[in-house]
Each structure stands twice: as structure tokens, then as C-alpha cells.
Amino acid sequence: MRANHFIIAAGFLSMGAAAGCAAPAPAGEEAAGEARAEVIYGQDDREEPFTYADPAWAAQALDFTVALVPASAVDDSDPNDIQIAGPTWAGRDGVCADERFASQPALADCSGTLIDDDLVLTAAHCINNCNNSRFVFDYAMTPSGQLGQITSDDVYSCVDFVSYYQDRRGADYTVVRLDRPVVGRTPAAVRVSSDPLAIGTPLVVHGFPRGLPLKLADGAAIRSNAPSLDFFVGNLDTFVGNSGSGVFDLNTKELVGILVRGERDFVQDGDCVRPFTCADDACRGEDVTYAFRAIQAMCERTVSDLCSCGDGACGPLESPASCASDCSCGDGVCSSGESTTSCPADCQLEVLYDSHGPQPSWVTPGIQVRNTGSESVYLAGSTVRYYFSQEPPGSLEATCWGCSSELEMSFHEVPGGGCAGATHYLDVRLPFLSVDPSSSTDRFNIAFHASSWQPFDQSNDYSHAGGSWNWAPNPKITMYRLGARVFGDEPCPGLFIPPAD
């Protein structure tokens, strides 16, 4: 064992509030946020990647399977030799010394699967704070019995939750956006169909049982489907660290689900414990959230190759006109072309606009958010975006004249050089406030200029849109809440820019 990658620390366990899979609970109890899944059905089918019967598939699994590790346990001071502190499996859970893998490191809290260049699919109960976890690839044993080398190209952080949903008796998923695109890896193929899988479909699961290095386990099949199709039940050999693991159709090699909960934990054997064992057709089975649930939620909030018209999700670039099968009034998404007037069932927030103090060297957008719905809306962290073309040279600076609240404002270039009326945009992050039904926020009299103090031509600015507004709804100003666009239309065809977290 390479001590520089695996630092034995008796009794060590660093667990943040988000690490819902990490801490063992007493028999019959469940740790906060934890979903149990510790059981062997029939024969123990767990295998190392290098002993798995299909080496080509094992190599793919190693490529896209990622471990969620406590951030405090990761020492990245040497980017070519990342170190992770933690116990052995025997030290972590007190498993008997003759159990398979008892002396291997048990460093991970949960499992996940890379599904796009910078997106990871896992269980929601595994993480609720981006700062608490690191996403570590290549956490696996080698044929020499050592933990493989881990470098900075294998370690990533979470910057945003694209989608997040947890029901202890239903679906449990999150799609995490990483801090940068993953280097040199091919994401898993994902089944996006919402049709139920057939009973008896053979399965293989990839992940980190009880924090162990990557294991693959097949020899399992689907037993039943929940009536809601939020999840299916299979007889997978999984443990608590497998929460978030990708579950694949063994025949098609498509990711079909996320392991989220299951049977009881260990059984006592003298002064140590052993995994609970069931017959293949016995015990409750392991619950696996259907992957399409997470993909549909994700596709309402971001653009990905996994998303398309007909996937059941009204995406940020889709509208009732462009994709009637996904988008319609009443689907819960305020899509392009819909408004508080045309579709009050989906849209309840709107941005009012006025050019409050026109001056040649200043752009002066006044913005105000109005709630047309019947319930109060919490706006903290929501973003209002103003698109414009920058003519004068120099850096841009913004202020808010006479504002009652301090705003977080930042300028950005539109990727790809922009489009007509939009080479740049100003993101205004709203403060901690809520807006009651049929009420509006204070007016935010924003003003910005270039450091050259040369004049702007506002007539070609997308969000200015010409004319006299006098605090009227302006659909060319966009607003984002909880990662989704809730008002306004994007200016550049085929481009959606998610707001910064």
C-alpha cells in the first residue's frame, strides 16, 4: 500500500454536513441524511476493475466513475501526487479481518457518474454543500495491490447543483456541475427514455462500497418498479458508500439509475461485524432512482447533449413554438415566449424596467422584480441579467444609485463573440429579500460606465430595446432563480449562459 496516497488514521473520519453517506449508524438506526444500502445478495459479486470479466467495460467504468471524498481529507499540496487521509475498512466499520477488502482504504463517502464534460450524477442525500466534497477519479486499486496514483487532473470541486431532489421514499438525485470540464475522460452513456425497464433486466453497479476503492458488481436484476416510476428495485450487492452509484443495464451498457437506499447493515460476529447476507430473491432489495428523472430535471435548467426536444423537459432554449411536445402552458416551466400574462400558471415573476437617468457616458437600467403570483417568493441569490453591446473601450464599472440594498454585480462577455445587441451582459445578484404576492421589490437604479468615459450607443443594446418603458415588464431582460430562467428571452439563438453560483 502506498502510504503517500492512503494515510492510516485510527478512528479518523472527516464528515461535513453534506456527507450523508459517510458515518455508520447503530444497528436499526439511520444517520441524518443517510440512505442505507449494505447487503450481499447470494454470492458476493464485487470485483476490482482489473479482475472484472469484461476488461473493456471495466476500463470505461474506471474512466467515468467518481468518488465523493471529504474535502478536509484531501491534501493537494503536490498536484502530481494527491494524498487522501482515512482509515481502512476494518478501521472504519470494525469488519472482521478475514472479510474481503478489509485491509483496503475506505476513504470515499459516496459515488457518482460523469454524464457530461462537467456534470456528475449522484444521490441528493450524498451532498448538500459544494464546499464539503471533492470529486476524485481513479480512486481504485492496481494489480500490484496499491492504490493508484491520483493527480490534480483527477480531483474536482462542485460549483453548482443543476438539479436537486430528495424523497426518502421516492426519487433521490442531484446533478452537480464541476469547477471545470473533466480532462481526458468519456462520460457514461445515459438512458433518457421514461419507459419502465422490464423485470429481470440484468444490472451492473459501479461505486465505492463503504468507501472502498472502485468495485464493479453484476449478477443482479430488476425485481420490481415503483408505481410512480421514481425508482426500481434490484438485488445489487451494495453498501452505504455506493449511494449515488451508477446502475447500468448490463446488456446495453447504459446508465439507467442511481443507487439510493436498501437493506439493513452489518451483523455482529463476536467482536467484529460482517455484511448482512440475503438470498438473491430475499430481503427488501435495493432502491435505484430512474436516471431519466434526474435528466429531465437537469434539462429544464441547462443545455447538454443529453437534452433534446422530446425528452420530456422544457429546456432553457425551448419554447411552446419550437418544442410543443416538451413545452406547454401548465408544465411548471416559464419557457421562452411565456409570460405572467400569457401563462400565469407557469410564470409569476417579471422584471420591470426603466432607463432611469439617461446620460451619454452612462447606461442606466432601472430594474424592479414584481411577483404576480399568489405566494411569497424568496429571491436571495436570484440573478437579473441585462444584455448590451460595448462600444467604448476600457473596463466596466457598475453602481446602484440610492439603493436600499447592496447588490453583487459582475460583467461578462457573451461567449463566441455574442450576437446582435449582445456582446456583454451585467449580472445583478439580488440580496436576501422576499417579495409578497402582488407586490414588487424596491427599484434598483443601476448605472455603469466604461473606464474611458466615452459614450455608449444604447440603441443597439438588446435589453434596452428602445422606447419609453416607465417601469414596465421588459422580456429582453432575463431573470434566473434556483438555476432556471423564470423571466425573459435569451438574445443569442442556441446559447444559454447559466448564472454563476
N, C-alpha and C positions, 0 to 999 in steps of 0.2 A: 504494500500500500504506500502511495506517495504522500508522505506527511505534509508536503507543501501544498497539497490540494485538500487534504482531509485532516483537520486538526481535531484530535480526540479531546473532548472536554467532558469529563464525567458530570452527568446531571445538567449539561448545558442545553438550554432550549430558548432561543430568542423568538418571541412571538408577539407581533403587533396586533392591533385590534382587528386588522383585516384578515389575518391569517386564520381563517375559520376552520381549516383542516388540520391545524398543527398539533394541538395538545390532546393527549389521550385522556379520556374521561373514565371515571369509575364505571364498573360493570352496571348496565341498566340505566346509565345517565348519558346525557349528551351535552358536550361543551357548547357554549354560546356560539351560534353561527355554524355549528358543525353538522354535517350530514354523515351518518355512519355508513361504512361500506367495507367491512373487514371480514372476509369469509372465503373459504375454498370450497368449491362445488365439485364433488367427485375427486378426480385427480388434480393435483396442483399443476396447472398449465403455464405458470410463469417461466419465461425464458429470457436469457440475456440476448441482446441483438445478435451477437456472434454465434449463438447456439441455436437460433431460431431456424426452423426447417426451410424457410424461404429467405435466403440471404439478400436477394434484391429488394424484397419488401422491407426487410429489417433495416436496410440502408436508407430507404425512403423515410421510414418511421423515425430513425435517428435524426434525419435532416429536419423534420418539421415538428417534432415533439419537444416541448419546452417545460422546464421545471420552474415553479414559483418558489423562490427561496427568500427567507427573511433578509431585508436589506442590511440589517445590522450584522449579519453573519458573513457578508461578502467583503473580502479585502482585495481591492483592485489597485493597490499601490504599484504592482508590477503588471502592466497591461498584457504581458506575454505569459503570465503565469498567475491567473486569478486563484485566490485561496478562499475556501469556504469552511467555516468552523462549525463543528457539530459532533454529535455522538454517533456511535454505531447503533444498529437496530437493537442489539441486545441492551445497550446502554439506554436507549430511548424508551423502550417498552418492557424491558425485562424478559424478552423471549428466551426460551431455552437455548442453550449453546449449540445443540445439535440441529436446530431448525435451519432450513435453507436460508442463506444470505444473512445469518445472524451477526456475522462479524463485518458486514459491509457498512459503509457510511449511510446514515439516514438523515439527510440534510434538507430535503425538499418538504414544503408544506402541501403543495397541490400540483396539479398537472394542467397542461394546456396544449393547444394545437395551433400552429401557424396556418392561417387560412388566406392571407393576402400579404403583400410585401411588408406591411407594418401593423397587421391586425392578428390578434390571438384570441381564440375562442376558449373559454373556460367556464367554470361554475361561478355564479354570482356570490355564493357563500364563501368562496375562496379569497375574495378581495373586495374591500370597500374603501380603500385609501391607496392611491397610487404610490405614495411615498414608502409604504411598508414592504413592498416586494420588489425583487429583481427577477427578470425572466432569463433563465440560463439554459442555453442549448448545449448539447454534447455532454450532459451530465450522465455518463454511462461508464460501465466497467469495460476494460480491454481484455483480450485473451490472456494477457500476462498476469491478470489478477489485480491490476492497478486501476485507479480512477483516471480516465482520460484527461489530457491537458485541456484547460479552459482558458481562453484568451478574451481580450476586450471585444472581439468580433462576435463572441458567444453570449455576451451579457447585455441586457437591455432594461430600460425602465418604462413604466407606464406613465403616459401623459394625459390620457382621457379615457372615459368609458363611452364608447359609441352607443352601446345599448346595455341595459342592466335590468334584470328581473329575477325575483326570487319568491317562490311559493313553496313552502316546506312539503306540501302535498301535491305539487304540480310541477310546472316548468321552473328551471333554475339555470340561468345563463348570463354571461356577460361577454361582450366583445370589447377587448382592450386595444387601444391604439398605443403602439410603442413610440419611444422617443425618436426613432429613425428607422428607415427601411432596413430589413434584415439582410445581411451580406451573404451571398453565395448559397442560398437555400431555396428549395422549391416548395411552395405551400401545398398542403394536402388538397386533394380533390374533395369537394363537398357535395352531398346530395341535397338539392334545394327543393325537390318535389315535396308537396304536402300530403301525398298519398301515404297511407299506413304501410309499413313493412309487413310482410307475411309472417305469420307464426312459424317458427322453425328456421328463419333466416340465420345462417351461421355468422358469428361475430368474432372479431379480434379487438382487444383493447390495448392501448399503449399508455404507459404512465409510470408513476413513481410510488409504488405501494409502500405506504408508511414512510415515505421519504427516501426509499432505496433508489439507487441508480436505475436507469430506464429498464423496464421489463415489458415484454410482449406476452400476451396470454390469449390463446384462441380456445378451441374446444367448448365454445359456448354458443347459445342460440336464443332467439327471442321466444319468450314464453307467452306474453300477452301484451295487448295495447290498452292504455288507459282510454276510457270512452271519449275523453276530451282531446286525445291525441297530443297531449302535452308531453307525454313520455311513454316509453315501452319498458317491459321488464324482461331481464335476461339472467342467465346463471353464470355471470362473469366472476372470475377469481380476482377480486379487487379488495383494496384496503383503503383506509382513510386518506392517505396521500394520493390515491387515484382520483379523488374528487376533481372534476374538471377534465379528466382523461378523455381523449378522443376514442369513440367506439365506432368501428368500421364494419361494413358489410364485407365479410371475408371473400365473397365471390367477386364483387365489383371494385373493391378497394376504395370505396367512397366513404367519407366521414358521414355517419348517419346520426350520431348522437353524442351527448356529453354525460359521463358518469356523475351522478349527483348524490345518491344515498343507497343504503342497503341494509344487510343483516347485522346481527349483533357482532360484538368484537371478540376478543380473545377468551379462551377458557384457561382456568388455573390448572397448573400441573406441578404440585409441590411448591417450590419457591420460585418458579418461573411460569411463563404463560406460553400458550400455543394458539395459532389461529383456529378459530371456530371452523368446523368442517361439516358440510351437508352433502347429502346425495345430490346428483345432478338435477333431479326433479323434485327436490325437497326445499324446505325453508321458504322465505318470502320472496327471494330473488333480489336483483339489483335494479334500481330505477335509473333510466337513461333518458334525459331530455332530448326530444327530437331536435336535430340540428336546424331544421327549417324554421323552427320557432325563433331561434336567435338570428338567423339570416334575414328573415322578414323584418324583424325589429331593427336590425342593423341597416337594411336597405332603405328604410324610411329616413335615415339620418346621414348617410354618407354615400359616396359613389365608389363602386368596386366592380371588378369583373364578375363577381358573383351575383350582381344585381342586374336585372333586365325587366323590360315590360313583360308582364305575365307571371312575375314571381310572387304576386300577392301583396307586394309592398309598394306604396306610392312614394317613390324616391324624390329627392330634392330637385331633380331636373325633369320630373314627370308632371303631367297635368291631366285633367279630365279630357282635354283635347288630344294630347299626344299618346295617352295610355289609359283608355277608358276602362280596361279590364282591371287595372290596379287602383285607379283614382276615381273617386266619385264623392259627391257631397254626402256626408254622413259616415265617411270611413275613418274619421278621427284625425285626419291629417289636413292641415291648411295648406293645400298644394298651390302651385303656380296658377294664377288666374282666379283663384277663390279669394273671397274677402269676407269681412264681417257682414257685408250687405248681401252678397250673393250666396254665402253659405255660413250662416251663423252657427250651425251645428258643429262645424269644424274650426271656425276662426272666431276668436273672441278678443284678440289683441290687435291694435293698429297703431301705427306711428303717425302722429300729426306733425306737420312741417310748416315752417315759415322762414324766409330769409330775413332774419330779424334786424340786421343792421348793415345793409349793403355798402361796401366800400371797395375801391378798385384793388387794393393790395390784400384784402381780407376776403375769405369765404366764410359766410356767417349762417350756417344752418342751425335753425332753432328746431329742437325735437321735443316731443312730448308723447308719452305712451298712454293710450286710453283702453280701458277694459270695458268691452261691450257685453260681457257675459253676465251670468247670474251668481258667480262665485268669485271670491277674492283670489288674486293671483300673486304669488311671491316672485319677485323679479330679480333677486340677488343673483349676480353672475350672468344675467342675460346680456346680450350684445346687440346694439343697434349699429348698422353699417351704412356709411354714406360713401357712394362711389363718385369719383370725379376724374378729370384729366389734369395733369400737372403741366403747365406751360413754363412758369418762371423757374429758373434754376435755384439750387440750394436745398438745404434741409428744411423739413416742415415742422412747425411747432403749433400746438393747439392749446387753447384755454377755454374756460367757461365763464362768461361774464355774469357776475351776480348770482351764481348758482348756490343753492342752499346745501348741496351735497357735493363732495369731491368725487370727480369722475376719473376712471382709469381710461386713458385714450392712447391709441397707438396707430401709426401709419404703416401701410404695406403696399408693395407693388402687386398688381394683378399678374399672376403667372402667365408666361407666354407672351408678354407684351401687352396684354389686355385686349380690349375691343372698343368699338365706337362709344365714346363718352366715359370710358372707364379704364384708365391706366393705373390708377391708385385707389385706395379706399382708406377711410378712417373708421376704426372700430372703437365704439364707445361702450365700455363695460359699465352696466348700471350698478349702483350701490345697493346696500341692504335696505330694500324697501318692498312694500306690497301695495297693490292697487285694488281698491274695493270695486264691487260691481257698479257699472255705470259711472265710474269715476276715472280721473286722469292723474298722472304724476305731475309734479312741478314742471314748468318749462325749463329746458336746459338750453341756454343761449350760447352755443358753441361758436368759436371763431378760430380760424387757423390762417397762417401766412407762410410764405417761403422766406428763408433767411436773406435772400437777395432783395426782398421787399418790392419786387416787380409785380405787376398786376396779373390776375387770373382772367381767363375768358370763361365765365361760368355758363355761357350759352351752350357749350358742348359738354357740360357735366351731366352724366346720366341721372344722378339723384336730384340735381337742381331742377331739371325738367321744365324750366321756363315758366312764365306766367306768374300770377299773384296767388299764393297759397293761403295765407292768413289762417294758419293752424288747421289745415285740412289734411285728411289721410293722404299720404303720398306713397303709392305702391312701388315707387322706384327707390325707396329706402327699405332695406331689409332688416329683419329682427330675428334673432335666434335665441331659443330658450331650451335648456336641457339638451343641447346638441342638435336640435331640429329647427328648421326655419319655420316661423309661426306667422310671418307677415312679409309681404313684398315679393317682387320677382327679381331673379338674378339677371344681370345685364349681358353676360357673355354666354352665348349658346354652348352647351356641352361642358360648362365649367361650374363646379360648386366648390366653394372655399369654406371649409368648416371653421368656425371661430376658434381662436386659441383658448385653451382651458384656463 
